[in-house]
Amino acid sequence: MNRKKLALLILLGAMVVAPAAQAQIKHIEMRVEGMT
Amino acid sequence: MKQHLGRQSGVQSVEVSLIDGKVNVTPKEDGRIDPGQLLKAVYDSGVSVAEMEVTARGKIIKDSSGNLALQTDPNRSFVFAPNEASKGLEPLAGSPTIVTVRGQLYKKPTEKKQKPDASAPLKLLILEVQKKE
């Protein structure tokens, strides 16, 4: 029973943490002037 | 400029197109890159930035001043320049929803006398909301 509760807690924790960990800057594009 | 940008922290690769004057920067996998630092690096290499666009994903938050912002990592967030798209994201503030947006982070001032300030706080003008998860 305790193992089941622990597994459930880990699963719920991963669901909360995973999306936040995926937050990021994916791409940057610049238009520049004066480049030779 | 390419080498200078490539040395900045968080940069995976840099592609420069001389034909259309575009510079594409791919961040490393953790996505922890500082666009303001890149802007400064470009200026330091003697080239001026006309426009900078980013594609980023993160949570919608309200900062300490009550401004709506995109939090891309625990220590970094970009305040939105208000427009219709940012208004549409307001209900998601504080929710766990992850949003992917494409937006303009910098545009060179149009007035010739106005000197560009690369160190000024960058505001994100949302051009497109790509995904909500």
Backbone of each chain as nested JSON, in Angstrom:
{
  "chains": [
    {"id": "A", "residues": [
      {"number": 1, "name": "MET", "atoms": {"N": [0.83, -1.205, 0.0], "CA": [0.0, 0.0, 0.0], "C": [0.869, 1.262, 0.0]}},
      {"number": 2, "name": "ASN", "atoms": {"N": [1.883, 1.238, 0.889], "CA": [2.787, 2.388, 0.96], "C": [3.537, 2.594, -0.347]}},
      {"number": 3, "name": "ARG", "atoms": {"N": [3.918, 1.486, -0.97], "CA": [4.632, 1.571, -2.255], "C": [3.756, 2.232, -3.313]}},
      {"number": 4, "name": "LYS", "atoms": {"N": [2.452, 1.843, -3.279], "CA": [1.516, 2.413, -4.254], "C": [1.407, 3.928, -4.048]}},
      {"number": 5, "name": "LYS", "atoms": {"N": [1.318, 4.326, -2.786], "CA": [1.206, 5.765, -2.476], "C": [2.454, 6.506, -2.931]}},
      {"number": 6, "name": "LEU", "atoms": {"N": [3.604, 5.878, -2.68], "CA": [4.883, 6.494, -3.062], "C": [4.975, 6.659, -4.583]}},
      {"number": 7, "name": "ALA", "atoms": {"N": [4.569, 5.588, -5.304], "CA": [4.602, 5.635, -6.774], "C": [3.684, 6.738, -7.299]}},
      {"number": 8, "name": "LEU", "atoms": {"N": [2.515, 6.852, -6.668], "CA": [1.547, 7.876, -7.07], "C": [2.112, 9.275, -6.822]}},
      {"number": 9, "name": "LEU", "atoms": {"N": [2.76, 9.447, -5.682], "CA": [3.372, 10.739, -5.351], "C": [4.447, 11.129, -6.362]}},
      {"number": 10, "name": "ILE", "atoms": {"N": [5.298, 10.139, -6.721], "CA": [6.374, 10.389, -7.696], "C": [5.774, 10.772, -9.045]}},
      {"number": 11, "name": "LEU", "atoms": {"N": [4.728, 10.04, -9.438], "CA": [4.073, 10.311, -10.726], "C": [3.485, 11.725, -10.746]}},
      {"number": 12, "name": "LEU", "atoms": {"N": [2.785, 12.087, -9.672], "CA": [2.182, 13.423, -9.609], "C": [3.257, 14.512, -9.59]}},
      {"number": 13, "name": "GLY", "atoms": {"N": [4.327, 14.242, -8.864], "CA": [5.445, 15.197, -8.788], "C": [6.063, 15.423, -10.159]}},
      {"number": 14, "name": "ALA", "atoms": {"N": [6.246, 14.321, -10.914], "CA": [6.834, 14.414, -12.257], "C": [5.926, 15.207, -13.183]}},
      {"number": 15, "name": "MET", "atoms": {"N": [4.617, 15.029, -13.026], "CA": [3.655, 15.752, -13.877], "C": [3.728, 17.254, -13.633]}},
      {"number": 16, "name": "VAL", "atoms": {"N": [3.994, 17.633, -12.383], "CA": [4.069, 19.059, -12.05], "C": [5.399, 19.651, -12.496]}},
      {"number": 17, "name": "VAL", "atoms": {"N": [6.484, 18.917, -12.261], "CA": [7.833, 19.44, -12.518], "C": [8.178, 19.432, -14.006]}},
      {"number": 18, "name": "ALA", "atoms": {"N": [7.778, 18.387, -14.738], "CA": [8.195, 18.236, -16.135], "C": [7.864, 19.429, -17.03]}},
      {"number": 19, "name": "PRO", "atoms": {"N": [6.629, 19.953, -17.036], "CA": [6.356, 21.085, -17.914], "C": [7.214, 22.297, -17.599]}},
      {"number": 20, "name": "ALA", "atoms": {"N": [7.476, 22.553, -16.313], "CA": [8.293, 23.707, -15.933], "C": [9.723, 23.539, -16.433]}},
      {"number": 21, "name": "ALA", "atoms": {"N": [10.21, 22.29, -16.389], "CA": [11.579, 22.032, -16.839], "C": [11.713, 22.228, -18.344]}},
      {"number": 22, "name": "GLN", "atoms": {"N": [10.59, 22.11, -19.058], "CA": [10.639, 22.251, -20.508], "C": [10.547, 23.712, -20.954]}},
      {"number": 23, "name": "ALA", "atoms": {"N": [10.311, 24.61, -20.004], "CA": [10.221, 26.023, -20.37], "C": [11.587, 26.497, -20.829]}},
      {"number": 24, "name": "GLN", "atoms": {"N": [11.625, 27.142, -21.964], "CA": [12.928, 27.559, -22.486], "C": [12.777, 28.445, -23.717]}},
      {"number": 25, "name": "ILE", "atoms": {"N": [13.893, 29.064, -24.089], "CA": [13.957, 29.782, -25.356], "C": [14.358, 28.761, -26.41]}},
      {"number": 26, "name": "LYS", "atoms": {"N": [13.576, 28.663, -27.471], "CA": [13.82, 27.619, -28.468], "C": [14.601, 28.131, -29.675]}},
      {"number": 27, "name": "HIS", "atoms": {"N": [14.415, 29.397, -29.998], "CA": [15.052, 29.912, -31.214], "C": [15.123, 31.436, -31.151]}},
      {"number": 28, "name": "ILE", "atoms": {"N": [16.198, 31.987, -31.707], "CA": [16.332, 33.444, -31.786], "C": [16.729, 33.804, -33.213]}},
      {"number": 29, "name": "GLU", "atoms": {"N": [16.026, 34.774, -33.763], "CA": [16.378, 35.234, -35.11], "C": [16.569, 36.75, -35.076]}},
      {"number": 30, "name": "MET", "atoms": {"N": [17.664, 37.199, -35.679], "CA": [17.938, 38.642, -35.711], "C": [18.08, 39.098, -37.157]}},
      {"number": 31, "name": "ARG", "atoms": {"N": [17.611, 40.309, -37.421], "CA": [17.875, 40.94, -38.714], "C": [18.888, 42.036, -38.417]}},
      {"number": 32, "name": "VAL", "atoms": {"N": [20.025, 41.963, -39.08], "CA": [21.1, 42.893, -38.752], "C": [21.421, 43.813, -39.931]}},
      {"number": 33, "name": "GLU", "atoms": {"N": [22.036, 44.928, -39.606], "CA": [22.434, 45.911, -40.626], "C": [23.919, 46.194, -40.481]}},
      {"number": 34, "name": "GLY", "atoms": {"N": [24.568, 46.435, -41.604], "CA": [25.992, 46.806, -41.561], "C": [26.922, 45.622, -41.556]}},
      {"number": 35, "name": "MET", "atoms": {"N": [26.394, 44.451, -41.961], "CA": [27.226, 43.25, -41.983], "C": [27.924, 43.15, -43.347]}},
      {"number": 36, "name": "THR", "atoms": {"N": [29.209, 42.871, -43.327], "CA": [29.939, 42.755, -44.604], "C": [30.455, 41.326, -44.776]}}
    ]},
    {"id": "B", "residues": [
      {"number": 1, "name": "MET", "atoms": {"N": [31.537, 38.246, -36.201], "CA": [30.309, 38.298, -35.41], "C": [29.832, 36.886, -35.073]}},
      {"number": 2, "name": "LYS", "atoms": {"N": [29.907, 35.977, -36.057], "CA": [29.464, 34.592, -35.848], "C": [30.248, 33.943, -34.709]}},
      {"number": 3, "name": "GLN", "atoms": {"N": [31.576, 34.136, -34.734], "CA": [32.416, 33.55, -33.683], "C": [32.107, 34.185, -32.33]}},
      {"number": 4, "name": "HIS", "atoms": {"N": [31.906, 35.511, -32.344], "CA": [31.625, 36.244, -31.11], "C": [30.317, 35.754, -30.488]}},
      {"number": 5, "name": "LEU", "atoms": {"N": [29.304, 35.564, -31.337], "CA": [28.014, 35.069, -30.841], "C": [28.127, 33.632, -30.347]}},
      {"number": 6, "name": "GLY", "atoms": {"N": [28.901, 32.832, -31.084], "CA": [29.064, 31.427, -30.727], "C": [29.73, 31.22, -29.378]}},
      {"number": 7, "name": "ARG", "atoms": {"N": [30.46, 32.247, -28.93], "CA": [31.149, 32.144, -27.629], "C": [30.242, 32.514, -26.454]}},
      {"number": 8, "name": "GLN", "atoms": {"N": [29.068, 33.072, -26.737], "CA": [28.168, 33.477, -25.653], "C": [27.582, 32.238, -24.968]}},
      {"number": 9, "name": "SER", "atoms": {"N": [27.316, 32.375, -23.678], "CA": [26.826, 31.205, -22.949], "C": [25.425, 30.821, -23.417]}},
      {"number": 10, "name": "GLY", "atoms": {"N": [25.215, 29.514, -23.501], "CA": [23.91, 28.991, -23.887], "C": [23.702, 28.866, -25.381]}},
      {"number": 11, "name": "VAL", "atoms": {"N": [24.709, 29.261, -26.187], "CA": [24.556, 29.203, -27.649], "C": [25.039, 27.857, -28.181]}},
      {"number": 12, "name": "GLN", "atoms": {"N": [24.15, 27.175, -28.91], "CA": [24.511, 25.893, -29.528], "C": [25.135, 26.144, -30.909]}},
      {"number": 13, "name": "SER", "atoms": {"N": [24.425, 26.909, -31.745], "CA": [24.957, 27.186, -33.082], "C": [24.453, 28.525, -33.61]}},
      {"number": 14, "name": "VAL", "atoms": {"N": [25.207, 29.072, -34.556], "CA": [24.852, 30.361, -35.152], "C": [24.922, 30.212, -36.667]}},
      {"number": 15, "name": "GLU", "atoms": {"N": [23.872, 30.642, -37.342], "CA": [23.871, 30.635, -38.809], "C": [23.674, 32.059, -39.289]}},
      {"number": 16, "name": "VAL", "atoms": {"N": [24.535, 32.481, -40.202], "CA": [24.457, 33.857, -40.703], "C": [24.178, 33.819, -42.199]}},
      {"number": 17, "name": "SER", "atoms": {"N": [23.171, 34.578, -42.606], "CA": [22.88, 34.701, -44.039], "C": [23.251, 36.12, -44.474]}},
      {"number": 18, "name": "LEU", "atoms": {"N": [24.313, 36.213, -45.262], "CA": [24.77, 37.536, -45.716], "C": [23.79, 38.149, -46.712]}},
      {"number": 19, "name": "ILE", "atoms": {"N": [23.067, 37.302, -47.44], "CA": [22.156, 37.797, -48.485], "C": [21.016, 38.63, -47.89]}},
      {"number": 20, "name": "ASP", "atoms": {"N": [20.323, 38.062, -46.895], "CA": [19.191, 38.808, -46.336], "C": [19.472, 39.408, -44.957]}},
      {"number": 21, "name": "GLY", "atoms": {"N": [20.733, 39.317, -44.514], "CA": [21.108, 39.937, -43.241], "C": [20.473, 39.287, -42.028]}},
      {"number": 22, "name": "LYS", "atoms": {"N": [20.216, 37.979, -42.116], "CA": [19.576, 37.296, -40.991], "C": [20.565, 36.446, -40.209]}},
      {"number": 23, "name": "VAL", "atoms": {"N": [20.403, 36.446, -38.913], "CA": [21.245, 35.648, -38.027], "C": [20.332, 34.74, -37.218]}},
      {"number": 24, "name": "ASN", "atoms": {"N": [20.522, 33.441, -37.352], "CA": [19.719, 32.474, -36.599], "C": [20.562, 31.867, -35.49]}},
      {"number": 25, "name": "VAL", "atoms": {"N": [20.063, 31.948, -34.277], "CA": [20.784, 31.402, -33.129], "C": [19.977, 30.249, -32.544]}},
      {"number": 26, "name": "THR", "atoms": {"N": [20.607, 29.099, -32.449], "CA": [19.966, 27.948, -31.811], "C": [20.554, 27.787, -30.419]}},
      {"number": 27, "name": "PRO", "atoms": {"N": [19.719, 27.89, -29.385], "CA": [20.239, 27.726, -28.023], "C": [20.564, 26.271, -27.7]}},
      {"number": 28, "name": "LYS", "atoms": {"N": [21.369, 26.08, -26.676], "CA": [21.644, 24.716, -26.2], "C": [20.349, 24.12, -25.662]}},
      {"number": 29, "name": "GLU", "atoms": {"N": [20.377, 22.808, -25.405], "CA": [19.147, 22.103, -25.045], "C": [18.424, 22.668, -23.829]}},
      {"number": 30, "name": "ASP", "atoms": {"N": [19.193, 23.182, -22.861], "CA": [18.522, 23.698, -21.662], "C": [17.821, 25.036, -21.933]}},
      {"number": 31, "name": "GLY", "atoms": {"N": [18.115, 25.634, -23.083], "CA": [17.427, 26.87, -23.48], "C": [17.761, 28.074, -22.622]}},
      {"number": 32, "name": "ARG", "atoms": {"N": [18.798, 27.967, -21.799], "CA": [19.152, 29.082, -20.915], "C": [20.117, 30.021, -21.622]}},
      {"number": 33, "name": "ILE", "atoms": {"N": [19.536, 30.94, -22.34], "CA": [20.304, 31.869, -23.14], "C": [19.769, 33.268, -22.839]}},
      {"number": 34, "name": "ASP", "atoms": {"N": [20.648, 34.248, -22.901], "CA": [20.227, 35.602, -22.572], "C": [20.159, 36.441, -23.851]}},
      {"number": 35, "name": "PRO", "atoms": {"N": [18.955, 36.721, -24.369], "CA": [18.837, 37.496, -25.607], "C": [19.477, 38.88, -25.5]}},
      {"number": 36, "name": "GLY", "atoms": {"N": [19.402, 39.497, -24.324], "CA": [20.013, 40.815, -24.132], "C": [21.522, 40.761, -24.32]}},
      {"number": 37, "name": "GLN", "atoms": {"N": [22.112, 39.664, -23.849], "CA": [23.552, 39.46, -23.983], "C": [23.924, 39.279, -25.468]}},
      {"number": 38, "name": "LEU", "atoms": {"N": [23.068, 38.574, -26.216], "CA": [23.313, 38.375, -27.649], "C": [23.236, 39.696, -28.404]}},
      {"number": 39, "name": "LEU", "atoms": {"N": [22.248, 40.498, -28.023], "CA": [22.068, 41.817, -28.645], "C": [23.328, 42.662, -28.448]}},
      {"number": 40, "name": "LYS", "atoms": {"N": [23.83, 42.632, -27.236], "CA": [25.035, 43.402, -26.893], "C": [26.245, 42.849, -27.679]}},
      {"number": 41, "name": "ALA", "atoms": {"N": [26.307, 41.514, -27.772], "CA": [27.436, 40.876, -28.476], "C": [27.459, 41.279, -29.948]}},
      {"number": 42, "name": "VAL", "atoms": {"N": [26.264, 41.395, -30.559], "CA": [26.196, 41.796, -31.972], "C": [26.689, 43.239, -32.107]}},
      {"number": 43, "name": "TYR", "atoms": {"N": [26.189, 44.106, -31.233], "CA": [26.623, 45.513, -31.279], "C": [28.13, 45.631, -31.041]}},
      {"number": 44, "name": "ASP", "atoms": {"N": [28.638, 44.818, -30.121], "CA": [30.079, 44.85, -29.813], "C": [30.926, 44.447, -31.019]}},
      {"number": 45, "name": "SER", "atoms": {"N": [30.328, 43.638, -31.92], "CA": [31.099, 43.222, -33.094], "C": [30.912, 44.202, -34.254]}},
      {"number": 46, "name": "GLY", "atoms": {"N": [30.324, 45.353, -33.98], "CA": [30.252, 46.43, -34.97], "C": [29.09, 46.352, -35.937]}},
      {"number": 47, "name": "VAL", "atoms": {"N": [28.108, 45.528, -35.615], "CA": [26.929, 45.383, -36.483], "C": [25.716, 45.842, -35.676]}},
      {"number": 48, "name": "SER", "atoms": {"N": [24.747, 46.472, -36.357], "CA": [23.578, 46.892, -35.581], "C": [22.39, 45.97, -35.85]}},
      {"number": 49, "name": "VAL", "atoms": {"N": [21.619, 45.732, -34.808], "CA": [20.467, 44.835, -34.899], "C": [19.232, 45.66, -35.24]}},
      {"number": 50, "name": "ALA", "atoms": {"N": [18.565, 45.29, -36.33], "CA": [17.342, 45.995, -36.72], "C": [16.144, 45.406, -35.978]}},
      {"number": 51, "name": "GLU", "atoms": {"N": [16.195, 44.107, -35.756], "CA": [15.044, 43.416, -35.175], "C": [15.484, 42.09, -34.567]}},
      {"number": 52, "name": "MET", "atoms": {"N": [14.856, 41.728, -33.474], "CA": [15.148, 40.417, -32.884], "C": [13.842, 39.71, -32.553]}},
      {"number": 53, "name": "GLU", "atoms": {"N": [13.717, 38.494, -33.024], "CA": [12.523, 37.696, -32.722], "C": [12.926, 36.443, -31.964]}},
      {"number": 54, "name": "VAL", "atoms": {"N": [12.085, 36.04, -31.034], "CA": [12.364, 34.797, -30.305], "C": [11.153, 33.871, -30.348]}},
      {"number": 55, "name": "THR", "atoms": {"N": [11.449, 32.596, -30.293], "CA": [10.404, 31.601, -30.059], "C": [10.727, 30.991, -28.706]}},
      {"number": 56, "name": "ALA", "atoms": {"N": [9.777, 31.096, -27.803], "CA": [10.061, 30.631, -26.441], "C": [8.832, 29.971, -25.847]}},
      {"number": 57, "name": "ARG", "atoms": {"N": [9.093, 29.088, -24.896], "CA": [7.982, 28.453, -24.188], "C": [8.16, 28.65, -22.696]}},
      {"number": 58, "name": "GLY", "atoms": {"N": [7.065, 28.822, -22.032], "CA": [7.137, 29.037, -20.592], "C": [5.756, 29.271, -20.002]}},
      {"number": 59, "name": "LYS", "atoms": {"N": [5.772, 29.629, -18.721], "CA": [4.514, 29.88, -18.022], "C": [4.176, 31.36, -18.078]}},
      {"number": 60, "name": "ILE", "atoms": {"N": [2.896, 31.655, -18.052], "CA": [2.451, 33.042, -17.985], "C": [2.375, 33.434, -16.507]}},
      {"number": 61, "name": "ILE", "atoms": {"N": [3.041, 34.508, -16.176], "CA": [3.047, 34.963, -14.775], "C": [2.733, 36.458, -14.724]}},
      {"number": 62, "name": "LYS", "atoms": {"N": [2.462, 36.921, -13.518], "CA": [2.402, 38.368, -13.292], "C": [3.585, 38.707, -12.4]}},
      {"number": 63, "name": "ASP", "atoms": {"N": [4.42, 39.653, -12.846], "CA": [5.614, 39.966, -12.051], "C": [5.251, 40.842, -10.842]}},
      {"number": 64, "name": "SER", "atoms": {"N": [6.259, 41.24, -10.074], "CA": [5.997, 41.973, -8.828], "C": [5.287, 43.309, -9.086]}},
      {"number": 65, "name": "SER", "atoms": {"N": [5.41, 43.838, -10.324], "CA": [4.734, 45.097, -10.641], "C": [3.358, 44.865, -11.274]}},
      {"number": 66, "name": "GLY", "atoms": {"N": [2.964, 43.595, -11.35], "CA": [1.654, 43.275, -11.914], "C": [1.652, 43.169, -13.429]}},
      {"number": 67, "name": "ASN", "atoms": {"N": [2.855, 43.217, -14.046], "CA": [2.939, 43.082, -15.507], "C": [2.864, 41.617, -15.91]}},
      {"number": 68, "name": "LEU", "atoms": {"N": [2.178, 41.372, -16.998], "CA": [2.074, 40.018, -17.541], "C": [3.398, 39.652, -18.211]}},
      {"number": 69, "name": "ALA", "atoms": {"N": [3.892, 38.447, -17.957], "CA": [5.209, 38.073, -18.487], "C": [5.263, 36.586, -18.798]}},
      {"number": 70, "name": "LEU", "atoms": {"N": [6.239, 36.213, -19.633], "CA": [6.5, 34.802, -19.94], "C": [7.736, 34.388, -19.16]}},
      {"number": 71, "name": "GLN", "atoms": {"N": [7.576, 33.396, -18.286], "CA": [8.71, 32.915, -17.492], "C": [9.337, 31.728, -18.207]}},
      {"number": 72, "name": "THR", "atoms": {"N": [10.576, 31.927, -18.702], "CA": [11.233, 30.853, -19.46], "C": [12.132, 29.995, -18.583]}},
      {"number": 73, "name": "ASP", "atoms": {"N": [12.56, 30.51, -17.469], "CA": [13.222, 29.68, -16.458], "C": [13.034, 30.381, -15.115]}},
      {"number": 74, "name": "PRO", "atoms": {"N": [13.351, 29.683, -14.005], "CA": [13.011, 30.261, -12.702], "C": [13.563, 31.674, -12.481]}},
      {"number": 75, "name": "ASN", "atoms": {"N": [14.666, 31.997, -13.15], "CA": [15.277, 33.311, -12.923], "C": [15.082, 34.289, -14.072]}},
      {"number": 76, "name": "ARG", "atoms": {"N": [14.333, 33.898, -15.087], "CA": [14.192, 34.804, -16.228], "C": [12.753, 34.861, -16.725]}},
      {"number": 77, "name": "SER", "atoms": {"N": [12.287, 36.088, -16.919], "CA": [10.967, 36.254, -17.511], "C": [10.99, 37.472, -18.419]}},
      {"number": 78, "name": "PHE", "atoms": {"N": [10.11, 37.468, -19.415], "CA": [10.025, 38.571, -20.363], "C": [8.649, 39.218, -20.24]}},
      {"number": 79, "name": "VAL", "atoms": {"N": [8.649, 40.486, -19.89], "CA": [7.386, 41.218, -19.762], "C": [6.801, 41.417, -21.158]}},
      {"number": 80, "name": "PHE", "atoms": {"N": [5.485, 41.239, -21.275], "CA": [4.829, 41.408, -22.57], "C": [4.584, 42.874, -22.863]}},
      {"number": 81, "name": "ALA", "atoms": {"N": [4.817, 43.265, -24.116], "CA": [4.331, 44.56, -24.581], "C": [2.839, 44.334, -24.838]}},
      {"number": 82, "name": "PRO", "atoms": {"N": [1.966, 45.161, -24.266], "CA": [0.53, 44.859, -24.377], "C": [0.028, 44.872, -25.821]}},
      {"number": 83, "name": "ASN", "atoms": {"N": [-0.677, 43.833, -26.198], "CA": [-1.411, 43.792, -27.47], "C": [-2.551, 42.778, -27.312]}},
      {"number": 84, "name": "GLU", "atoms": {"N": [-3.273, 42.529, -28.387], "CA": [-4.433, 41.627, -28.313], "C": [-4.007, 40.22, -27.884]}},
      {"number": 85, "name": "ALA", "atoms": {"N": [-2.859, 39.756, -28.424], "CA": [-2.391, 38.396, -28.115], "C": [-2.052, 38.265, -26.626]}},
      {"number": 86, "name": "SER", "atoms": {"N": [-1.419, 39.304, -26.061], "CA": [-1.052, 39.219, -24.637], "C": [-2.313, 39.262, -23.76]}},
      {"number": 87, "name": "LYS", "atoms": {"N": [-3.316, 40.039, -24.196], "CA": [-4.583, 40.076, -23.444], "C": [-5.227, 38.696, -23.407]}},
      {"number": 88, "name": "GLY", "atoms": {"N": [-5.11, 37.985, -24.529], "CA": [-5.688, 36.65, -24.616], "C": [-5.018, 35.652, -23.689]}},
      {"number": 89, "name": "LEU", "atoms": {"N": [-3.776, 35.951, -23.291], "CA": [-3.046, 35.023, -22.412], "C": [-3.242, 35.35, -20.926]}},
      {"number": 90, "name": "GLU", "atoms": {"N": [-3.849, 36.486, -20.655], "CA": [-3.996, 36.935, -19.254], "C": [-4.685, 35.901, -18.344]}},
      {"number": 91, "name": "PRO", "atoms": {"N": [-5.747, 35.223, -18.832], "CA": [-6.399, 34.233, -17.948], "C": [-5.478, 33.089, -17.538]}},
      {"number": 92, "name": "LEU", "atoms": {"N": [-4.365, 32.893, -18.269], "CA": [-3.452, 31.777, -17.95], "C": [-2.419, 32.15, -16.886]}},
      {"number": 93, "name": "ALA", "atoms": {"N": [-2.408, 33.423, -16.472], "CA": [-1.414, 33.874, -15.478], "C": [-1.526, 33.055, -14.197]}},
      {"number": 94, "name": "GLY", "atoms": {"N": [-0.414, 32.485, -13.796], "CA": [-0.365, 31.706, -12.557], "C": [-0.789, 30.26, -12.734]}},
      {"number": 95, "name": "SER", "atoms": {"N": [-1.247, 29.891, -13.914], "CA": [-1.66, 28.499, -14.152], "C": [-0.436, 27.677, -14.597]}},
      {"number": 96, "name": "PRO", "atoms": {"N": [-0.527, 26.344, -14.502], "CA": [0.634, 25.527, -14.912], "C": [0.756, 25.362, -16.432]}},
      {"number": 97, "name": "THR", "atoms": {"N": [-0.136, 25.982, -17.2], "CA": [-0.118, 25.838, -18.665], "C": [1.184, 26.378, -19.253]}},
      {"number": 98, "name": "ILE", "atoms": {"N": [1.795, 25.581, -20.127], "CA": [3.014, 26.006, -20.823], "C": [2.613, 26.527, -22.198]}},
      {"number": 99, "name": "VAL", "atoms": {"N": [3.049, 27.725, -22.485], "CA": [2.671, 28.383, -23.738], "C": [3.916, 28.573, -24.602]}},
      {"number": 100, "name": "THR", "atoms": {"N": [3.78, 28.293, -25.896], "CA": [4.872, 28.568, -26.842], "C": [4.472, 29.77, -27.685]}},
      {"number": 101, "name": "VAL", "atoms": {"N": [5.308, 30.798, -27.656], "CA": [4.991, 32.008, -28.42], "C": [6.178, 32.417, -29.297]}},
      {"number": 102, "name": "ARG", "atoms": {"N": [5.845, 33.111, -30.388], "CA": [6.871, 33.753, -31.206], "C": [6.621, 35.236, -31.053]}},
      {"number": 103, "name": "GLY", "atoms": {"N": [7.677, 35.972, -30.757], "CA": [7.47, 37.392, -30.528], "C": [8.687, 38.23, -30.826]}},
      {"number": 104, "name": "GLN", "atoms": {"N": [8.428, 39.513, -30.955], "CA": [9.516, 40.453, -31.228], "C": [10.027, 40.995, -29.889]}},
      {"number": 105, "name": "LEU", "atoms": {"N": [11.33, 40.814, -29.674], "CA": [11.93, 41.211, -28.409], "C": [12.654, 42.554, -28.522]}},
      {"number": 106, "name": "TYR", "atoms": {"N": [13.005, 42.918, -29.738], "CA": [13.733, 44.177, -29.934], "C": [13.494, 44.697, -31.337]}},
      {"number": 107, "name": "LYS", "atoms": {"N": [13.331, 46.003, -31.438], "CA": [13.26, 46.641, -32.754], "C": [14.03, 47.942, -32.662]}},
      {"number": 108, "name": "LYS", "atoms": {"N": [14.897, 48.164, -33.641], "CA": [15.724, 49.371, -33.649], "C": [14.821, 50.603, -33.716]}},
      {"number": 109, "name": "PRO", "atoms": {"N": [15.108, 51.626, -32.888], "CA": [14.288, 52.833, -32.933], "C": [14.285, 53.438, -34.333]}},
      {"number": 110, "name": "THR", "atoms": {"N": [13.104, 53.914, -34.749], "CA": [12.99, 54.455, -36.112], "C": [13.587, 55.853, -36.236]}},
      {"number": 111, "name": "GLU", "atoms": {"N": [13.533, 56.644, -35.14], "CA": [14.102, 57.993, -35.198], "C": [15.619, 57.901, -35.268]}},
      {"number": 112, "name": "LYS", "atoms": {"N": [16.193, 58.577, -36.275], "CA": [17.634, 58.471, -36.5], "C": [18.467, 58.983, -35.33]}},
      {"number": 113, "name": "LYS", "atoms": {"N": [17.932, 60.026, -34.639], "CA": [18.714, 60.62, -33.547], "C": [18.736, 59.731, -32.303]}},
      {"number": 114, "name": "GLN", "atoms": {"N": [17.727, 58.859, -32.23], "CA": [17.61, 58.012, -31.046], "C": [18.645, 56.892, -31.089]}},
      {"number": 115, "name": "LYS", "atoms": {"N": [19.515, 56.871, -30.101], "CA": [20.569, 55.859, -30.066], "C": [20.003, 54.546, -29.517]}},
      {"number": 116, "name": "PRO", "atoms": {"N": [20.236, 53.414, -30.198], "CA": [19.723, 52.151, -29.681], "C": [20.356, 51.807, -28.332]}},
      {"number": 117, "name": "ASP", "atoms": {"N": [19.527, 51.362, -27.415], "CA": [20.029, 51.007, -26.092], "C": [19.874, 49.5, -25.906]}},
      {"number": 118, "name": "ALA", "atoms": {"N": [20.985, 48.783, -26.119], "CA": [20.948, 47.315, -26.027], "C": [20.799, 46.833, -24.596]}},
      {"number": 119, "name": "SER", "atoms": {"N": [21.027, 47.732, -23.622], "CA": [20.933, 47.293, -22.225], "C": [19.543, 47.568, -21.625]}},
      {"number": 120, "name": "ALA", "atoms": {"N": [18.674, 48.221, -22.402], "CA": [17.327, 48.51, -21.895], "C": [16.551, 47.201, -21.717]}},
      {"number": 121, "name": "PRO", "atoms": {"N": [15.604, 47.163, -20.741], "CA": [14.842, 45.928, -20.548], "C": [14.059, 45.577, -21.817]}},
      {"number": 122, "name": "LEU", "atoms": {"N": [14.127, 44.309, -22.204], "CA": [13.481, 43.884, -23.441], "C": [12.038, 43.49, -23.161]}},
      {"number": 123, "name": "LYS", "atoms": {"N": [11.126, 44.007, -23.977], "CA": [9.724, 43.622, -23.835], "C": [9.336, 42.738, -25.004]}},
      {"number": 124, "name": "LEU", "atoms": {"N": [8.544, 41.735, -24.71], "CA": [8.163, 40.758, -25.728], "C": [6.809, 41.133, -26.334]}},
      {"number": 125, "name": "LEU", "atoms": {"N": [6.842, 41.488, -27.623], "CA": [5.606, 41.776, -28.352], "C": [5.192, 40.482, -29.047]}},
      {"number": 126, "name": "ILE", "atoms": {"N": [4.122, 39.881, -28.566], "CA": [3.721, 38.569, -29.107], "C": [3.204, 38.718, -30.529]}},
      {"number": 127, "name": "LEU", "atoms": {"N": [3.777, 37.938, -31.438], "CA": [3.335, 37.938, -32.83], "C": [2.409, 36.739, -33.082]}},
      {"number": 128, "name": "GLU", "atoms": {"N": [2.671, 35.665, -32.35], "CA": [1.913, 34.436, -32.595], "C": [1.959, 33.534, -31.356]}},
      {"number": 129, "name": "VAL", "atoms": {"N": [0.807, 33.027, -30.965], "CA": [0.774, 32.008, -29.911], "C": [0.726, 30.666, -30.624]}},
      {"number": 130, "name": "GLN", "atoms": {"N": [1.802, 29.893, -30.494], "CA": [1.907, 28.663, -31.284], "C": [1.28, 27.462, -30.61]}},
      {"number": 131, "name": "LYS", "atoms": {"N": [1.401, 27.406, -29.297], "CA": [0.912, 26.207, -28.615], "C": [0.578, 26.503, -27.152]}},
      {"number": 132, "name": "LYS", "atoms": {"N": [-0.444, 25.833, -26.637], "CA": [-0.756, 25.883, -25.203], "C": [-0.851, 24.441, -24.728]}},
      {"number": 133, "name": "GLU", "atoms": {"N": [-0.072, 24.078, -23.685], "CA": [-0.098, 22.684, -23.233], "C": [-0.324, 22.598, -21.736]}}
    ]}
  ]
}
